[in-house]
Every structure is written in structure tokens, then in C-alpha cells.
Amino acid sequence: MKDTNLGAFEELVLLAVGSLGDNAYGVTIKDALVEQTGRAPSIGSLHSALYRLEGKGYLTSEDGGATNERGGRRKRYFQLSSSGKKALEAAHELRTAFSSKIPGLNLKNS
Amino acid sequence: MKSSKTTPPLLLDWFISGICKHEVFEIVQGDLYELYERNLKKHGALKARLLYIRDALTILRPTLLKQLEGNYQLNPYGMFKNHFKTSCRNLKRNPLFTIINAVGLAISMSVGIMIIVFLSELYSVDDFHEQKDQIYRVTTTQPGLMGDQIDHLATASYFVADQAKSEIPEVEKVAVMSWRFKADVTFSDKRVALSGFYATPSFLDILSYPLQIGHPQSALDQPESVLLTASAANKLFPDTDPIGQWVDLAGLGNFNKGLVTGILKDPPANSYLDFDIVLPMQSNPMISTQFRSNPNNTFENYVYLLLNDHADVEEVATKIAALLAEHPYDMSRVKHTLEPMGSFITGAKMNANGPTFSSRNVDMMVGLTLIVLLSACFNYTNLSLGRSLRRLKEISIRKVNGATRSQLFTQLIVEAILVSLLALILGIALFLIARPLLLSQVNDLLQDRSFFLLNLSWIKISYFTLFALIIGLIAGFFPSWILSRLKTSLLLNDAGKIKLLPGMSARKVLITFQFSLSIGLIMCAVMVYQQYKFAIHYDLGFQTENIVNVNIHGDYMELLEQDYKSLPQVLSTARSQAVLGLRGGQFGNAISEDFQDTTMYSCNYVGGNYFDLHEFTPVEGSVFFKTDSANSIIVNQSFLKALNLDTAENAIGTKVRLRDDQQTIVSIQGVVSDFMGVSLDFQMPAPFVFFPMASGQKGTLGLKIATDDLLATMTLLEKYYQKYDLVHPFNAQLYDDQLASNYQQLQSSYTLISLLAFLAISISTLGLIGIAIYTLESRLKEISIRKVLGANTQSLILLLSKGFLIMISLATILAVPVALHVVDEMLLQSFFHRIDIGLLEISSGFVIVLLIAALAVCTQVRRVSVQKPSEFLRDE
């Protein structure tokens, strides 16, 4: 179970990768996260989360082209895998099912 | 500089690329650069750089860092396990080689262990004194009484002690002690022989010999006070409280009743001073007011000063000199110095009150040990290099398989350390085997007191382990470094062509040096042994065979003599005061009756048939003291010559004045031919005078014995002795044994030197074997070709041993003069009658070393020369 466990930050990173579609690499993911949450994750924590998620099989990655502004370094594009999608769904279900047990909390329209 | 401002910090990049996971790094760095470019436009160079640094540092987290792999793991257990295993296998595969190496190191390591233990004990002497750093002994340098030598005395005058106490402010306390005395102490029916000294009360304040019972302030105050050590008190008062008991003291002149006022704890084994009893200085019969005020009386007392903690020692010494200069006597020939307590034992003073082990000896020991150790390390290196020619293939295959240089190096070092740890175990075993021998030799040299214990402790053993590790590192470093450096292609191509070491000649020089050391030591051992044999077989001029000397401590000698005479085993008996031929003796001054001639003489007091028993050669007159011959003397021929009494016939009846007062006039009753009255390393006047021995005197009873069972006879003699004396243990020795024990020190030196010689030979032979193996292994092909062309084993041995013969000859040329000098100046310098040094002594070292070396080389040459040439030539 440990491997499929999803942390809060990891969940956000998965969501960001999924929302970016084909253009998800380090800098864009960071920008998306800043835009959505208002807080900038550090490059280190972001990459370590990406690395972990790839290890768990929630993300796949492929090398992209090198650009000049990157000092000749290649980009690595990330994509949500099917098990990544499942994990997001499971996490969402767990949340809704859990929070519905809280009396007086109206989540229907959210 | 300008461009560097627009690029991210490269040093940081390099650092991160070194420790970050490789697959992650490129992507992360790309992101970092992209962000940097963006920030550069938005915020400018400085902020962009700072942000870059902040972001880059966030990468340093466990998931993104490189995992340590293989031998880069933080826990190198696996690596060491592998090294350990392969080392063990390697060592097992060449058992002979391993044993030679380990034994060579073990021998020298046992010497190292011995020295470490010995020195640690030597330098911890007197450590229990709380004020050790502030205690000094006043020593004296003055011209000797006899001859023109300078005496270095451990004693000083009472005058200096008194003056220093009152006149020199830096001196806090002064203690004065006398020479050691021996006294018989009696309490009711118990009687024990104790030794000790007189001391001033401050003795207890300065030195840390705590009182078990009694008050330090008052224990030595009264003239009748007696302090005993706990063990002496236990002997004397097994079941009484000793404090406040009166004891009888015998053998101390006028002081014959004492009151026990305190019990001292037994002095520890590492105490410089050794005593059972301490008496107050004021009851010392020698110390009078007159004596105390004369600064010339430098010979009788030890003066200890306690200086305050900021005193300048030099200044105090100057002040003492100034005090002496003020004295009305001319004291310019007497010099005083202050000796710190730490160097009492190494001070080498003439009349020291404790054991002496001169610092020159310490230096010599440390030097020899270092030579031995370094030689052993060097031999290991030599042997390993020699053998490693055979291991080149192993090493190259390791390299081909990807072993890095550092891995090879560690592996070879681990092997060396393994050998040295093995050697340590052997070395400790050797040390434990040799310990009793060493202990007796060392303690013999130091006044026969069990002063050194040479104990091992776990702390010392852990030091030795460290020591062994260091030795292993030193010994293994060079071969490991050389072997791990070699290029693989070279190794696999043609191993024969590789020159491992350019310094072949340097190694030969070292081997030659080792050989000259062994040759020199063998020569010393042979010469000392010859001198020992010479000394104990020296014709003294009288008979000592089958004579037992019994020490007599009381006035019962004549009664005991009568008893002994009745025994069938005792042929004849004779009384005498001293035993001739031993160290020391009495001497006096004689003047001819007409005051014309004067001479110093040695003397002895003897009973009637002394000359008969010892078979002195009579020359003239009667050589038998009758009971009425109180004023007669018997002299030797030298005495006549010294007093210009021309012929022995005329001399009989001549009157001679004796002693300083010139009052006693005696007449010569008989003349014996010259003989040797002292040991060969002791100088006494050659003229000799025998006085008749008065009845009731103490001394020695000589018994001519005829028996097959000496032990039973001794027991019988003891039984008779105990009828008269129960206090002093029965002490009887064969005269010849006593003479031999004269030269105990010579024998000790002989044993120690032989031991060292043995070590040196073993080590240099190992070194030679190392060189031989190396030479042979690198000339295998040449030898094989020679064999194919028809050379036989003998001619090969000859060919290969030529070089070694030259080395040994060179070593001999170096060693002989040095050894002769050392023997002359240091070992036998005290002997007045010496052996003639002949060809035997000079060639001994050369011959022995040559034989051993030849044996060593021949076995190696044989090993190679019996191998089939095809083995080595088939690859060509």
C-alpha cells in the first residue's frame, strides 16, 4: 500500500501534469502550480516529487528537444499514466466519501 | 569577468553534477537554466544568480542524490571482506613466504614490545610522588680521591642542605638522607635483618611515602624514633600493635634502642628508594656539628630540595655556588648541580641511592630497536617485491577486470597489515617467552632488586596493536605503491623486462649495513664471552676448588668451626674476614720502620691455616698464624718490593709501621708469592698484607669439602649453622661460584648481546633471502638459458653468490674496527686483565654470518636451479 499512497503535494503535481497535457516539463509544471495554489515549490522538491511519482508508475516521461535558453540541456516531458489517473480518482473518491460523513458540510456543488 | 555574470555559477554546477543522480541532473539543470534566463530578464544578473543558488541547493535531498555503489558505499564492509579473503588466500598459498615474513617482523616486534614496556616502566619511576616536579637532588662533581678522574656523586654536603634551607628563598623544604645501612632489629624473640637509612623529619613532607599509622609531624622527631614499613612491621610484630614498642637495633653503633613511632606503607615497586626502616637523622652517629659545618663532607648524605613552583633551577644552583664561595675553605673544586627527580634513574651517578640506568643506555636501546624495526620493515618490503614478480599476472588480470589503482593498493596494504598482526601475536608470544630471561638480566644490572616487572596490560596491548598497524602500513606501503602503479599492458606483455625498483644499489647498501651490524654484534658477544671464560678461569695464585664459604654474622665463628671440623665431609677449615678475589676489599697505608718508604696495601684478616687451606705458595718464613702472633703479618712479594725490602730472607722479622697514626708496629712473619686478590675489573693496591684474625670477629668460614652429594652436605652445614644463628639465613656458596658471580654483569651483557646478535642475524638473513629471491626471480630466464647451455647447479650457485660474498666482506671491513672499539671502550673498559684479541675473535662474526648467508642463498639458488628450464622458456 505504501507505493500507491499519494501525498498532498504529489497529488497537486499529478493534477498539474495532467492539466498541462503535452507540455508538462519542470518549468511549466512549476508555473502551473504557482498559478493554481499561489505558492512556488522549490525546484528540488518538485523534481524529487516527479522522480518519486515516476518510480510509483503514476507518471511516464520522454525526452524532448534541447533549447538554447536551457543551455543545451534537454527537456523531459511528463505524462499522466493510466495508473496515475486511477490514483487521482481514488484519492478524489476517498475524499468525497470521507467528507460526506461530516454533518453540515455541503460539498455537492464544489 | 563580464560573461561570467551572465552565466550561472559554474562551480556550484560542477559540485551538484558530482553528487546528483546522473539521470536526474540533466533535466533539473535544464530547468534551472531556463528559470535563470527568465529571472535574468526580470530581476537582473545578481538576483538571478542568487535565485539560481537557492534553487540549486534545494536539489540536495536524498531522492535526487547519487546512491553510493560498490566500493563507494559508506560502509566498506564488503570491500574489506573481499580484501581480507583474498589476502588470506594469498598468504596461505605461499606458507613459507608468509612464515618468513611474519617471523621476521615478529622478532623485531618483540624487541619493540620489550622496549615499549621497559621504557614505560623506566619513565614511570617515582610517579607516585605528589610533588615530583618540584623535587631536586643536589649532586656533586669533584675530583676523585684516587687518580685523576672526576667523580659524579649523587650526594652533597650537609652544609649545603643547612645553608639552602636558611639562605635560599626558593627552597621550601630540605630533606637529608644517609647511605643505606643494614641492621638487625629485635622485638622479644623475633629478630629480622632490615635495611634503610637515616632521614630528617622533612623526608615525610617532601616525598610521598604515606604513614599508615603515626603523625607525619612528629614521627621522626625524637632521637629514638623508628619508622618501619608495613611489611617489616608484620614480620617483627605478627600479633602485637607495633606503635609504642621498644625494639633493639644491632649493627648501628651507639644507637641500639628504638621506639616505633610510625608505620609507613610499603614503597611501591616503581619507587626509586627502597627501604624497610627509617631512622631519625639526629641519631646518625656520623653527623656532628663539626661534620655538618664542613662543606667538604660531600660523600655521606643525599640532599633533596623541594623548590617552590616558580623557582628557576639554574638560579638556585648559582645561589648554592655563591654560598660555597663565601666559605673560608677553598671550595672551588666542588661543584653542585640540581638534578630533577625524573632523571634520578638515568643520572648515572657514582653512589646513587637507587637503581641506575644511564640515559646513554636508554638511547642505545631505543636506537637499536629502531634499527631492528626499520630493518624488519625494509625486509618485508624486500621480500614482497621479490615475490611480487610472481604475482604480476594476478595483478594485471585484476586490473583488466576493472580493479582501480586504489583498490589494488588497499588490497596489498591489507595483506601487509594482516601479516603484521600475525607477527604481533607471534611477537607477544616471543616476548612472553623471553620475559623471565630479560627480567633477570635487567634486574641484575640494577642492583639485584626486582625493580622492573615488565607487565603487560590491555592498554599496552592496544598500543601494540596500533604499533603493529603502523608497522604494517610502513612495511606494505612501498610494494603496494609500486605494484599498483604498473601499467597493465606492460605487465601482460613481458613481465621479465620490468624493473620494479631502480634503487637496487641502495638496497644492497642497507643489507650490507645490516650485515655489519650482525657481524659486529657477534664479535662483541664472542669477545665478552671469551673475557668471561678468561676471568673465571684466571689463575688467582691460590686454590679455590671444593671450598665452601659460609657467611658468619656473629661471634660464634670458632665454635662453629669446631663443629664443622668434626664432620667427615669437611677436610679442613679456615677463618677469614673477607673473601679474596671478589670485588672490593680493605686497604691501608704502610711505612717502613725508618720512614723511608711508604706504600698502599690491600689486606685481609685470616685465621691460622688459611694459607694451607687455599694452598698459597710460601716463599719464606712461616705462613701460619699462631695464637700468639698478634703483631705479625704475612705479606706478598709486591709488598716487599714496594717497601724496598730486597730479599725475602732479609725481610723476615722486619718491622713495619701501619695506618695513619704510624703507631702500630708489626713484624713480617712470612712471605707468599703474588696472587690476585680482587676481581679482574677492580683495582686495588697490589701489595698485600694478611693480619691474624682476632677471635669473635665476623667474616667467612672456608671449608674444604670432600663429598659426592653437595646438596646433602649443605643441608648438614645449615643444620649446624642454625644452632648459633636463626636470624640470618644460612648463606654458603662454593668459592668458584662466588668468583663466577663476580662477572655476573659480564654474563648478563653476553646474554643480551647474543640475543641482539641473534635478532640481527635473523633479520639480515631474511633481508638477504629477499634480495636473493628478487635477483633469482628476475634472472629466471638467464638461468634457464645457462642451464640449457650446460651450466650445473654448483656453477650457478657460484655465479649468484659472488655478489653476496662481496657484500659480506664489505660488511666485515666496516664492522671489525667499530666492534673492537666498542668492546674496548664500553664493554670491557673496567677490566685490567683482558683477553688477547686474536684471529678467532676477529673472524668469528665474518665466518658465522658467511655460513648462515651461504646457507640461505644456496637453498634459494637450489630451489631455482632444480626447476626445469622448459618451465620458463616455453613461452618464448
Boltz contact constraints between the chains, C-beta under 6 A:
constraints:
  - contact:
      token1: [A, 26]
      token2: [B, 31]
      max_distance: 6.0
  - contact:
      token1: [A, 27]
      token2: [B, 31]
      max_distance: 6.0
  - contact:
      token1: [A, 27]
      token2: [B, 34]
      max_distance: 6.0
  - contact:
      token1: [A, 42]
      token2: [B, 58]
      max_distance: 6.0
  - contact:
      token1: [A, 43]
      token2: [B, 55]
      max_distance: 6.0
  - contact:
      token1: [A, 43]
      token2: [B, 58]
      max_distance: 6.0
  - contact:
      token1: [A, 44]
      token2: [B, 58]
      max_distance: 6.0
  - contact:
      token1: [A, 44]
      token2: [B, 59]
      max_distance: 6.0
  - contact:
      token1: [A, 44]
      token2: [B, 61]
      max_distance: 6.0
  - contact:
      token1: [A, 47]
      token2: [B, 28]
      max_distance: 6.0
  - contact:
      token1: [A, 48]
      token2: [B, 61]
      max_distance: 6.0
  - contact:
      token1: [A, 48]
      token2: [B, 63]
      max_distance: 6.0
  - contact:
      token1: [A, 48]
      token2: [B, 64]
      max_distance: 6.0
  - contact:
      token1: [A, 51]
      token2: [B, 63]
      max_distance: 6.0
  - contact:
      token1: [A, 69]
      token2: [B, 34]
      max_distance: 6.0
  - contact:
      token1: [A, 69]
      token2: [B, 37]
      max_distance: 6.0
  - contact:
      token1: [A, 70]
      token2: [B, 30]
      max_distance: 6.0
  - contact:
      token1: [A, 70]
      token2: [B, 33]
      max_distance: 6.0
  - contact:
      token1: [A, 70]
      token2: [B, 34]
      max_distance: 6.0
  - contact:
      token1: [A, 71]
      token2: [B, 33]
      max_distance: 6.0
  - contact:
      token1: [A, 73]
      token2: [B, 26]
      max_distance: 6.0
  - contact:
      token1: [A, 73]
      token2: [B, 29]
      max_distance: 6.0
  - contact:
      token1: [A, 73]
      token2: [B, 30]
      max_distance: 6.0
  - contact:
      token1: [A, 76]
      token2: [B, 27]
      max_distance: 6.0
